[in-house]
Amino acid sequence: MHFVPEDPGPLPEDIVPALRGPAGERGVSALVATVVGERLRNQATATCLAEYESEHGSFTEAELRAAADMWDRAEQKEKRWRAGG
């Protein structure tokens, strides 16, 4: 079990039933932990990118296009991996 510095309290009653289906056998707590972890990683990434741009200037269109292409390739690779191939 991980240390949680502040108990966020229970989820609103109307949200929990909607989460049970997507949560599956892992349970609502595991789903919430996964989503929160993803959100924190996304925020950290945005912060890093903003810091980089503040030091080095905005990304060029070519750099953004190259990053988008790389992301697309990574997503395709993950889809093949999840499909077992």
Phi and psi in radians as a Rosetta constraint file:
Dihedral C 1 N 2 CA 2 C 2 CIRCULARHARMONIC -1.617 0.35
Dihedral N 2 CA 2 C 2 N 3 CIRCULARHARMONIC 2.608 0.35
Dihedral C 2 N 3 CA 3 C 3 CIRCULARHARMONIC -1.283 0.35
Dihedral N 3 CA 3 C 3 N 4 CIRCULARHARMONIC 2.263 0.35
Dihedral C 3 N 4 CA 4 C 4 CIRCULARHARMONIC -2.002 0.35
Dihedral N 4 CA 4 C 4 N 5 CIRCULARHARMONIC 2.003 0.35
Dihedral C 4 N 5 CA 5 C 5 CIRCULARHARMONIC -1.139 0.35
Dihedral N 5 CA 5 C 5 N 6 CIRCULARHARMONIC -0.472 0.35
Dihedral C 5 N 6 CA 6 C 6 CIRCULARHARMONIC -2.472 0.35
Dihedral N 6 CA 6 C 6 N 7 CIRCULARHARMONIC 2.236 0.35
Dihedral C 6 N 7 CA 7 C 7 CIRCULARHARMONIC -1.318 0.35
Dihedral N 7 CA 7 C 7 N 8 CIRCULARHARMONIC 2.049 0.35
Dihedral C 7 N 8 CA 8 C 8 CIRCULARHARMONIC -1.272 0.35
Dihedral N 8 CA 8 C 8 N 9 CIRCULARHARMONIC -0.143 0.35
Dihedral C 8 N 9 CA 9 C 9 CIRCULARHARMONIC 1.472 0.35
Dihedral N 9 CA 9 C 9 N 10 CIRCULARHARMONIC 3.118 0.35
Dihedral C 9 N 10 CA 10 C 10 CIRCULARHARMONIC -1.280 0.35
Dihedral N 10 CA 10 C 10 N 11 CIRCULARHARMONIC 2.742 0.35
Dihedral C 10 N 11 CA 11 C 11 CIRCULARHARMONIC -1.317 0.35
Dihedral N 11 CA 11 C 11 N 12 CIRCULARHARMONIC 2.678 0.35
Dihedral C 11 N 12 CA 12 C 12 CIRCULARHARMONIC -1.007 0.35
Dihedral N 12 CA 12 C 12 N 13 CIRCULARHARMONIC 2.455 0.35
Dihedral C 12 N 13 CA 13 C 13 CIRCULARHARMONIC -1.013 0.35
Dihedral N 13 CA 13 C 13 N 14 CIRCULARHARMONIC -0.558 0.35
Dihedral C 13 N 14 CA 14 C 14 CIRCULARHARMONIC -1.357 0.35
Dihedral N 14 CA 14 C 14 N 15 CIRCULARHARMONIC -0.249 0.35
Dihedral C 14 N 15 CA 15 C 15 CIRCULARHARMONIC -1.554 0.35
Dihedral N 15 CA 15 C 15 N 16 CIRCULARHARMONIC -0.654 0.35
Dihedral C 15 N 16 CA 16 C 16 CIRCULARHARMONIC -0.973 0.35
Dihedral N 16 CA 16 C 16 N 17 CIRCULARHARMONIC -0.837 0.35
Dihedral C 16 N 17 CA 17 C 17 CIRCULARHARMONIC -1.048 0.35
Dihedral N 17 CA 17 C 17 N 18 CIRCULARHARMONIC -0.628 0.35
Dihedral C 17 N 18 CA 18 C 18 CIRCULARHARMONIC -1.192 0.35
Dihedral N 18 CA 18 C 18 N 19 CIRCULARHARMONIC -0.400 0.35
Dihedral C 18 N 19 CA 19 C 19 CIRCULARHARMONIC -1.524 0.35
Dihedral N 19 CA 19 C 19 N 20 CIRCULARHARMONIC -0.347 0.35
Dihedral C 19 N 20 CA 20 C 20 CIRCULARHARMONIC -1.068 0.35
Dihedral N 20 CA 20 C 20 N 21 CIRCULARHARMONIC -0.727 0.35
Dihedral C 20 N 21 CA 21 C 21 CIRCULARHARMONIC -1.097 0.35
Dihedral N 21 CA 21 C 21 N 22 CIRCULARHARMONIC -0.988 0.35
Dihedral C 21 N 22 CA 22 C 22 CIRCULARHARMONIC -1.084 0.35
Dihedral N 22 CA 22 C 22 N 23 CIRCULARHARMONIC -0.494 0.35
Dihedral C 22 N 23 CA 23 C 23 CIRCULARHARMONIC -1.234 0.35
Dihedral N 23 CA 23 C 23 N 24 CIRCULARHARMONIC -0.579 0.35
Dihedral C 23 N 24 CA 24 C 24 CIRCULARHARMONIC 1.059 0.35
Dihedral N 24 CA 24 C 24 N 25 CIRCULARHARMONIC -2.556 0.35
Dihedral C 24 N 25 CA 25 C 25 CIRCULARHARMONIC -1.220 0.35
Dihedral N 25 CA 25 C 25 N 26 CIRCULARHARMONIC -0.375 0.35
Dihedral C 25 N 26 CA 26 C 26 CIRCULARHARMONIC -1.172 0.35
Dihedral N 26 CA 26 C 26 N 27 CIRCULARHARMONIC -0.515 0.35
Dihedral C 26 N 27 CA 27 C 27 CIRCULARHARMONIC 1.680 0.35
Dihedral N 27 CA 27 C 27 N 28 CIRCULARHARMONIC 2.803 0.35
Dihedral C 27 N 28 CA 28 C 28 CIRCULARHARMONIC -1.106 0.35
Dihedral N 28 CA 28 C 28 N 29 CIRCULARHARMONIC -0.708 0.35
Dihedral C 28 N 29 CA 29 C 29 CIRCULARHARMONIC -1.047 0.35
Dihedral N 29 CA 29 C 29 N 30 CIRCULARHARMONIC -0.745 0.35
Dihedral C 29 N 30 CA 30 C 30 CIRCULARHARMONIC -1.151 0.35
Dihedral N 30 CA 30 C 30 N 31 CIRCULARHARMONIC -0.696 0.35
Dihedral C 30 N 31 CA 31 C 31 CIRCULARHARMONIC -1.100 0.35
Dihedral N 31 CA 31 C 31 N 32 CIRCULARHARMONIC -0.812 0.35
Dihedral C 31 N 32 CA 32 C 32 CIRCULARHARMONIC -1.078 0.35
Dihedral N 32 CA 32 C 32 N 33 CIRCULARHARMONIC -0.749 0.35
Dihedral C 32 N 33 CA 33 C 33 CIRCULARHARMONIC -1.076 0.35
Dihedral N 33 CA 33 C 33 N 34 CIRCULARHARMONIC -0.699 0.35
Dihedral C 33 N 34 CA 34 C 34 CIRCULARHARMONIC -1.123 0.35
Dihedral N 34 CA 34 C 34 N 35 CIRCULARHARMONIC -0.798 0.35
Dihedral C 34 N 35 CA 35 C 35 CIRCULARHARMONIC -1.155 0.35
Dihedral N 35 CA 35 C 35 N 36 CIRCULARHARMONIC -0.742 0.35
Dihedral C 35 N 36 CA 36 C 36 CIRCULARHARMONIC -1.138 0.35
Dihedral N 36 CA 36 C 36 N 37 CIRCULARHARMONIC -0.729 0.35
Dihedral C 36 N 37 CA 37 C 37 CIRCULARHARMONIC -1.054 0.35
Dihedral N 37 CA 37 C 37 N 38 CIRCULARHARMONIC -0.732 0.35
Dihedral C 37 N 38 CA 38 C 38 CIRCULARHARMONIC -1.099 0.35
Dihedral N 38 CA 38 C 38 N 39 CIRCULARHARMONIC -0.755 0.35
Dihedral C 38 N 39 CA 39 C 39 CIRCULARHARMONIC -1.076 0.35
Dihedral N 39 CA 39 C 39 N 40 CIRCULARHARMONIC -0.755 0.35
Dihedral C 39 N 40 CA 40 C 40 CIRCULARHARMONIC -1.133 0.35
Dihedral N 40 CA 40 C 40 N 41 CIRCULARHARMONIC -0.703 0.35
Dihedral C 40 N 41 CA 41 C 41 CIRCULARHARMONIC -1.115 0.35
Dihedral N 41 CA 41 C 41 N 42 CIRCULARHARMONIC -0.719 0.35
Dihedral C 41 N 42 CA 42 C 42 CIRCULARHARMONIC -1.113 0.35
Dihedral N 42 CA 42 C 42 N 43 CIRCULARHARMONIC -0.709 0.35
Dihedral C 42 N 43 CA 43 C 43 CIRCULARHARMONIC -1.133 0.35
Dihedral N 43 CA 43 C 43 N 44 CIRCULARHARMONIC -0.727 0.35
Dihedral C 43 N 44 CA 44 C 44 CIRCULARHARMONIC -1.122 0.35
Dihedral N 44 CA 44 C 44 N 45 CIRCULARHARMONIC -0.705 0.35
Dihedral C 44 N 45 CA 45 C 45 CIRCULARHARMONIC -1.101 0.35
Dihedral N 45 CA 45 C 45 N 46 CIRCULARHARMONIC -0.794 0.35
Dihedral C 45 N 46 CA 46 C 46 CIRCULARHARMONIC -1.060 0.35
Dihedral N 46 CA 46 C 46 N 47 CIRCULARHARMONIC -0.702 0.35
Dihedral C 46 N 47 CA 47 C 47 CIRCULARHARMONIC -1.117 0.35
Dihedral N 47 CA 47 C 47 N 48 CIRCULARHARMONIC -0.784 0.35
Dihedral C 47 N 48 CA 48 C 48 CIRCULARHARMONIC -1.088 0.35
Dihedral N 48 CA 48 C 48 N 49 CIRCULARHARMONIC -0.751 0.35
Dihedral C 48 N 49 CA 49 C 49 CIRCULARHARMONIC -1.136 0.35
Dihedral N 49 CA 49 C 49 N 50 CIRCULARHARMONIC -0.708 0.35
Dihedral C 49 N 50 CA 50 C 50 CIRCULARHARMONIC -1.119 0.35
Dihedral N 50 CA 50 C 50 N 51 CIRCULARHARMONIC -0.716 0.35
Dihedral C 50 N 51 CA 51 C 51 CIRCULARHARMONIC -1.116 0.35
Dihedral N 51 CA 51 C 51 N 52 CIRCULARHARMONIC -0.737 0.35
Dihedral C 51 N 52 CA 52 C 52 CIRCULARHARMONIC -1.066 0.35
Dihedral N 52 CA 52 C 52 N 53 CIRCULARHARMONIC -0.830 0.35
Dihedral C 52 N 53 CA 53 C 53 CIRCULARHARMONIC -1.140 0.35
Dihedral N 53 CA 53 C 53 N 54 CIRCULARHARMONIC -0.592 0.35
Dihedral C 53 N 54 CA 54 C 54 CIRCULARHARMONIC -1.191 0.35
Dihedral N 54 CA 54 C 54 N 55 CIRCULARHARMONIC -0.511 0.35
Dihedral C 54 N 55 CA 55 C 55 CIRCULARHARMONIC -1.527 0.35
Dihedral N 55 CA 55 C 55 N 56 CIRCULARHARMONIC -0.570 0.35
Dihedral C 55 N 56 CA 56 C 56 CIRCULARHARMONIC -2.098 0.35
Dihedral N 56 CA 56 C 56 N 57 CIRCULARHARMONIC -0.032 0.35
Dihedral C 56 N 57 CA 57 C 57 CIRCULARHARMONIC 1.618 0.35
Dihedral N 57 CA 57 C 57 N 58 CIRCULARHARMONIC 2.941 0.35
Dihedral C 57 N 58 CA 58 C 58 CIRCULARHARMONIC -1.148 0.35
Dihedral N 58 CA 58 C 58 N 59 CIRCULARHARMONIC 2.660 0.35
Dihedral C 58 N 59 CA 59 C 59 CIRCULARHARMONIC -1.190 0.35
Dihedral N 59 CA 59 C 59 N 60 CIRCULARHARMONIC 2.531 0.35
Dihedral C 59 N 60 CA 60 C 60 CIRCULARHARMONIC -1.387 0.35
Dihedral N 60 CA 60 C 60 N 61 CIRCULARHARMONIC 2.870 0.35
Dihedral C 60 N 61 CA 61 C 61 CIRCULARHARMONIC -1.035 0.35
Dihedral N 61 CA 61 C 61 N 62 CIRCULARHARMONIC -0.676 0.35
Dihedral C 61 N 62 CA 62 C 62 CIRCULARHARMONIC -1.122 0.35
Dihedral N 62 CA 62 C 62 N 63 CIRCULARHARMONIC -0.720 0.35
Dihedral C 62 N 63 CA 63 C 63 CIRCULARHARMONIC -1.148 0.35
Dihedral N 63 CA 63 C 63 N 64 CIRCULARHARMONIC -0.742 0.35
Dihedral C 63 N 64 CA 64 C 64 CIRCULARHARMONIC -1.121 0.35
Dihedral N 64 CA 64 C 64 N 65 CIRCULARHARMONIC -0.719 0.35
Dihedral C 64 N 65 CA 65 C 65 CIRCULARHARMONIC -1.125 0.35
Dihedral N 65 CA 65 C 65 N 66 CIRCULARHARMONIC -0.749 0.35
Dihedral C 65 N 66 CA 66 C 66 CIRCULARHARMONIC -1.105 0.35
Dihedral N 66 CA 66 C 66 N 67 CIRCULARHARMONIC -0.713 0.35
Dihedral C 66 N 67 CA 67 C 67 CIRCULARHARMONIC -1.139 0.35
Dihedral N 67 CA 67 C 67 N 68 CIRCULARHARMONIC -0.726 0.35
Dihedral C 67 N 68 CA 68 C 68 CIRCULARHARMONIC -1.119 0.35
Dihedral N 68 CA 68 C 68 N 69 CIRCULARHARMONIC -0.711 0.35
Dihedral C 68 N 69 CA 69 C 69 CIRCULARHARMONIC -1.110 0.35
Dihedral N 69 CA 69 C 69 N 70 CIRCULARHARMONIC -0.741 0.35
Dihedral C 69 N 70 CA 70 C 70 CIRCULARHARMONIC -1.116 0.35
Dihedral N 70 CA 70 C 70 N 71 CIRCULARHARMONIC -0.714 0.35
Dihedral C 70 N 71 CA 71 C 71 CIRCULARHARMONIC -1.095 0.35
Dihedral N 71 CA 71 C 71 N 72 CIRCULARHARMONIC -0.771 0.35
Dihedral C 71 N 72 CA 72 C 72 CIRCULARHARMONIC -1.039 0.35
Dihedral N 72 CA 72 C 72 N 73 CIRCULARHARMONIC -0.754 0.35
Dihedral C 72 N 73 CA 73 C 73 CIRCULARHARMONIC -1.109 0.35
Dihedral N 73 CA 73 C 73 N 74 CIRCULARHARMONIC -0.706 0.35
Dihedral C 73 N 74 CA 74 C 74 CIRCULARHARMONIC -1.130 0.35
Dihedral N 74 CA 74 C 74 N 75 CIRCULARHARMONIC -0.715 0.35
Dihedral C 74 N 75 CA 75 C 75 CIRCULARHARMONIC -1.142 0.35
Dihedral N 75 CA 75 C 75 N 76 CIRCULARHARMONIC -0.697 0.35
Dihedral C 75 N 76 CA 76 C 76 CIRCULARHARMONIC -1.111 0.35
Dihedral N 76 CA 76 C 76 N 77 CIRCULARHARMONIC -0.724 0.35
Dihedral C 76 N 77 CA 77 C 77 CIRCULARHARMONIC -1.095 0.35
Dihedral N 77 CA 77 C 77 N 78 CIRCULARHARMONIC -0.731 0.35
Dihedral C 77 N 78 CA 78 C 78 CIRCULARHARMONIC -1.128 0.35
Dihedral N 78 CA 78 C 78 N 79 CIRCULARHARMONIC -0.710 0.35
Dihedral C 78 N 79 CA 79 C 79 CIRCULARHARMONIC -1.058 0.35
Dihedral N 79 CA 79 C 79 N 80 CIRCULARHARMONIC -0.738 0.35
Dihedral C 79 N 80 CA 80 C 80 CIRCULARHARMONIC -1.137 0.35
Dihedral N 80 CA 80 C 80 N 81 CIRCULARHARMONIC -0.717 0.35
Dihedral C 80 N 81 CA 81 C 81 CIRCULARHARMONIC -1.094 0.35
Dihedral N 81 CA 81 C 81 N 82 CIRCULARHARMONIC -0.789 0.35
Dihedral C 81 N 82 CA 82 C 82 CIRCULARHARMONIC -1.145 0.35
Dihedral N 82 CA 82 C 82 N 83 CIRCULARHARMONIC -0.525 0.35
Dihedral C 82 N 83 CA 83 C 83 CIRCULARHARMONIC -1.398 0.35
Dihedral N 83 CA 83 C 83 N 84 CIRCULARHARMONIC -0.070 0.35
Dihedral C 83 N 84 CA 84 C 84 CIRCULARHARMONIC 1.557 0.35
Dihedral N 84 CA 84 C 84 N 85 CIRCULARHARMONIC 0.307 0.35
